[in-house]
Amino acid sequence: MNENINQFSGSIIDLHLHNHLDFVKIAKLWNLEEYQIQDGPFEAIVKAIHTPFIQLGYVSRSSGVVLKGIPPKNCYVFGYLDVLNEGTVSHNGLVMNPNELLVLEEKDQIDVLSSHGYNTLTVAIQKKHFDREYRDCFNDSFTYDKVNKRIQLNKNMGTHLKQALLKVLAHAIKDPVKLREDTEFLQDIEKRIIQILFQSIDTEGKTKSPLDSEKQANIIRIYLNLHLTEELTLQQISQDLHMSDRTIRKGFNKLFGMNPKKYLLNYRLGKIHNVLLKSDLAKVTIQEIANDHGIYHMGHFPRQYREMFGEKPLDTLKRSS
């Protein structure tokens, strides 16, 4: 769905998924890759509607994930990320707070890391349409923090935004025929979505700058991603990044909700899981895939994998095949 969104006008997705394989398939519709990095059973609720100018979507995940991809073309994508269970959720290494929206354009990279399950509300709006509506409403051009990719909401408007958009989404899903055929209904849905955004955003608000600890933690995360296939020690990371062991452990845990060692293991397991979900039992071995992702000592791997995903690696591979 990374093409012009108006070609999908009238379409609806309304699913309750009980395994990560199904969710990986759905994520691909939006040109997204997702890797589960928190252990336990995975469930997801996915709801989305398309109008000629807008895609409104809601996704609820039960587990922490790494999400990567690119936004749709010729659109602004506004995202409200609501983490569960006192976890953390970040984009590009900067924590999302409850009173701001993520703002992305097609040249941007989606790079979300959540330590726990979280909910996402997204509104993808055709840029020309949004810019025209914004100018008519505020008599000004739309601007936002293009460095940190976000915009502030008016005080205490995060919950209102979420509830109002979910109400619009539920209303539209109940009338699939109108969503496909009724021009007036479609225009009303679009008008309500844009009004909710305009009422919620703070056009004068300034987003917070990243803290030094956030910058350091994200440098560590990028380093780990680049050295995913290598056997790393905390001492080596400390030497390469010129940071103390304490800075690495404390800052990373505060931002991402886990220590670097746990993140590296979980991210490797998540990527292995995705590969197994797409592989052919007759053409690959589990050890080859594990080795390709930096796991060379296989003694603990089956147990770690089973604790994360609730099944043995071979079970995943057999199910995929």
C-alpha positions in Angstrom: 0.0 0.0 0.0 2.9 2.3 -0.6 1.3 3.7 -3.7 -1.0 6.7 -3.9 -3.6 6.0 -1.2 -6.7 7.1 -3.2 -6.6 3.8 -5.3 -7.6 1.9 -2.1 -10.6 4.1 -1.4 -13.5 2.2 0.2 -11.3 -0.7 1.4 -11.4 -2.0 5.0 -9.2 -4.2 7.2 -10.7 -5.5 10.4 -8.7 -8.4 11.9 -7.8 -10.0 15.2 -4.6 -12.0 14.7 -3.3 -14.7 17.0 0.2 -15.4 15.6 3.1 -13.3 14.3 3.1 -15.0 10.9 -0.2 -13.5 10.0 0.9 -10.1 11.3 4.1 -10.2 9.3 2.0 -10.7 6.1 -0.3 -7.8 7.0 2.7 -5.5 7.8 4.0 -6.2 4.3 1.0 -4.5 2.8 2.4 -1.3 4.2 6.0 -2.1 3.2 6.9 -2.7 6.8 9.1 -5.3 8.5 8.4 -6.2 12.1 10.4 -8.3 14.5 9.0 -9.4 17.8 11.5 -8.7 20.7 9.4 -9.4 23.8 8.6 -12.9 24.8 5.2 -14.3 25.2 2.2 -15.1 23.0 1.6 -12.5 20.2 -1.7 -11.0 19.4 -2.6 -8.1 17.3 -5.8 -6.1 16.4 -5.6 -4.4 13.0 -8.3 -2.0 11.8 -8.0 0.4 8.8 -10.1 2.3 6.3 -9.3 4.2 3.1 -11.0 7.2 1.7 -9.9 9.1 -1.4 -7.5 11.2 0.5 -6.9 9.5 3.9 -5.9 6.2 5.3 -6.9 5.8 9.0 -5.5 2.8 10.8 -5.2 1.3 14.3 -2.9 -1.5 15.4 -2.7 -3.0 18.9 0.2 -5.3 19.6 0.6 -7.5 22.7 4.4 -7.7 22.6 7.4 -5.3 22.1 8.6 -5.1 18.5 11.1 -3.4 16.2 9.3 -1.9 13.3 11.0 -0.7 10.1 9.8 0.6 6.8 8.9 3.6 4.7 5.7 5.8 4.6 3.3 5.9 1.7 4.2 8.2 -1.2 2.9 11.8 -1.4 1.6 11.7 2.1 2.0 13.0 5.6 1.7 10.2 8.1 0.7 11.2 11.6 1.2 8.6 14.3 0.0 8.4 17.9 2.0 5.8 19.8 0.6 4.6 23.1 2.8 2.1 25.0 1.3 -0.4 27.5 2.5 -1.6 30.9 4.8 1.3 31.7 7.1 0.4 28.8 8.8 2.7 26.4 8.3 3.3 22.7 10.7 5.3 20.6 11.2 6.5 17.0 14.7 7.0 15.7 16.0 6.6 19.3 13.8 9.4 20.7 11.1 8.5 23.2 7.6 9.3 22.2 5.7 11.1 24.9 1.9 11.0 25.3 1.4 14.6 24.1 3.0 14.5 20.7 2.4 13.1 17.2 5.0 11.4 15.0 5.0 13.1 11.6 6.6 11.3 8.6 6.9 11.9 4.9 7.9 9.5 2.1 11.6 10.4 2.4 11.7 9.4 6.1 12.4 6.0 7.6 10.1 4.3 10.0 12.2 3.0 12.9 10.1 2.2 16.0 11.3 0.2 19.0 8.9 -0.8 21.8 9.9 -2.6 24.9 6.3 -3.7 25.5 3.1 -4.0 23.6 1.7 -0.8 22.3 -1.1 0.8 20.3 -0.7 2.9 17.2 -3.1 5.2 15.5 -2.0 6.4 12.1 -3.5 8.9 9.7 -1.9 9.0 6.3 -3.2 12.1 4.3 -2.4 13.1 0.8 0.0 16.0 1.1 -1.7 18.4 -1.3 -5.1 17.8 0.3 -3.8 18.3 3.8 -1.7 21.4 3.0 -4.8 23.0 1.3 -7.0 22.2 4.3 -4.4 23.4 6.8 -3.9 26.7 4.9 -7.7 27.3 4.8 -8.0 26.6 8.6 -4.9 28.4 9.9 -4.1 30.8 7.1 -0.5 29.5 7.2 1.6 26.8 5.8 2.0 23.5 7.8 5.3 23.2 9.7 6.6 20.7 12.2 9.9 19.6 13.8 11.6 18.0 10.7 14.6 16.9 12.7 12.9 14.9 15.4 9.8 14.1 13.1 7.1 15.2 15.5 4.6 17.9 16.5 3.1 18.8 19.8 -0.5 18.3 20.8 -2.5 20.8 22.9 -2.4 20.1 26.6 -4.0 16.8 27.6 -5.2 16.2 24.0 -3.5 12.9 23.4 -6.3 10.8 24.9 -9.0 12.9 23.2 -7.3 12.4 19.8 -7.1 8.7 20.3 -10.7 8.3 21.4 -12.1 10.6 18.7 -10.2 8.8 15.9 -11.2 5.4 17.1 -14.8 6.5 17.2 -14.6 7.7 13.5 -12.9 4.4 12.6 -15.6 2.3 14.3 -18.3 4.3 12.6 -16.8 3.9 9.2 -16.2 0.1 9.5 -19.9 -0.4 10.4 -20.9 1.1 7.0 -18.7 -0.7 4.4 -21.2 0.0 1.6 -21.3 3.7 2.3 -17.5 3.7 2.5 -17.3 2.3 -1.0 -20.2 4.1 -2.7 -21.4 7.2 -0.8 -19.4 10.3 -1.7 -21.0 12.4 0.9 -20.2 9.8 3.6 -16.6 9.7 2.5 -16.2 13.5 2.6 -17.8 13.6 6.0 -15.3 11.0 7.3 -12.4 12.9 5.9 -13.7 16.2 7.3 -14.0 14.7 10.8 -10.6 13.2 10.8 -8.9 16.5 9.7 -11.0 18.4 12.3 -9.8 16.1 15.1 -6.2 16.7 14.0 -6.5 20.4 13.8 -8.3 20.6 17.2 -5.5 18.5 18.8 -2.2 19.9 17.4 -0.5 22.8 19.0 0.6 25.0 16.1 2.9 27.0 18.4 4.3 24.2 20.5 7.9 23.2 20.4 9.0 19.6 20.7 11.6 18.7 23.2 15.2 18.2 22.1 16.8 14.8 22.6 18.6 14.4 25.9 22.3 13.5 25.9 21.4 10.2 27.4 18.9 9.5 24.6 21.5 10.4 22.0 24.0 8.1 23.6 21.5 5.2 23.9 20.6 5.5 20.2 24.2 5.5 19.2 24.5 2.2 21.1 21.4 0.8 19.4 22.8 1.8 15.9 26.1 0.2 16.8 24.4 -3.1 17.9 22.3 -3.2 14.7 25.5 -2.7 12.5 27.3 -5.5 14.4 24.3 -7.8 14.6 26.2 -10.9 13.3 29.2 -10.4 15.5 30.0 -11.8 19.0 30.0 -8.7 21.1 31.0 -8.0 24.7 30.1 -5.0 26.8 33.9 -4.3 27.1 34.2 -4.2 23.3 31.2 -1.9 22.9 32.6 0.4 25.6 35.9 0.6 23.9 34.5 1.2 20.4 32.1 3.9 21.5 34.3 5.5 24.1 31.6 5.2 26.8 31.7 3.7 30.2 30.0 0.4 31.0 27.7 2.2 33.4 26.6 4.8 30.7 25.9 2.0 28.3 23.8 -0.1 30.7 21.9 2.7 32.4 21.2 4.9 29.4 20.1 2.1 27.1 17.9 0.5 29.7 16.1 3.8 30.5 15.4 4.6 26.8 14.6 1.2 25.5 13.4 -0.7 28.5 16.1 -3.4 28.4 19.9 -3.7 28.6 22.0 -3.9 25.4 22.7 -7.6 25.8 19.0 -8.4 26.1 18.1 -6.1 23.2 20.7 -7.7 21.0 19.5 -11.3 21.8 15.9 -10.4 21.4 16.4 -8.5 18.1 18.4 -11.5 16.7 15.7 -13.9 17.8 13.0 -11.7 16.2 14.9 -11.5 12.9 15.5 -15.3 13.0 11.8 -15.8 13.7 10.8 -13.8 10.6 13.2 -15.7 8.4 12.0 -19.0 9.6 8.4 -17.9 8.9 9.3 -17.3 5.3 11.7 -20.3 4.7 11.5 -23.7 3.1 12.4 -26.7 5.4 13.9 -28.5 2.4 16.3 -25.6 1.5 17.6 -24.3 4.8 18.7 -25.4 8.2 18.0 -23.7 11.5 21.7 -23.5 12.4 22.5 -21.7 9.1 19.8 -19.1 9.8 20.9 -18.7 13.4 24.6 -18.3 12.4 23.6 -15.7 9.8 22.1 -13.6 12.6 25.0 -13.8 15.0 24.1 -16.8 17.1 26.9 -19.4 16.9 26.5 -21.3 20.2 23.4 -23.4 19.7 23.2 -24.9 23.1 20.8 -22.3 24.6 19.2 -21.2 21.4 16.2 -23.6 21.3 15.3 -22.7 24.8 15.7 -18.9 24.2 13.6 -19.2 21.0 10.9 -21.2 22.7 10.7 -18.7 25.7 10.3 -15.9 23.2 7.8 -17.4 20.7 6.2 -20.3 22.5 7.4 -22.9 20.1 10.6 -24.6 18.9 12.4 -23.2 15.9 11.7 -26.4 14.0 8.0 -26.0 14.6 8.1 -22.5 13.1 10.0 -23.7 10.1 7.6 -26.7 9.6 4.6 -24.4 9.8 6.0 -22.0 7.3 6.9 -24.8 4.8 
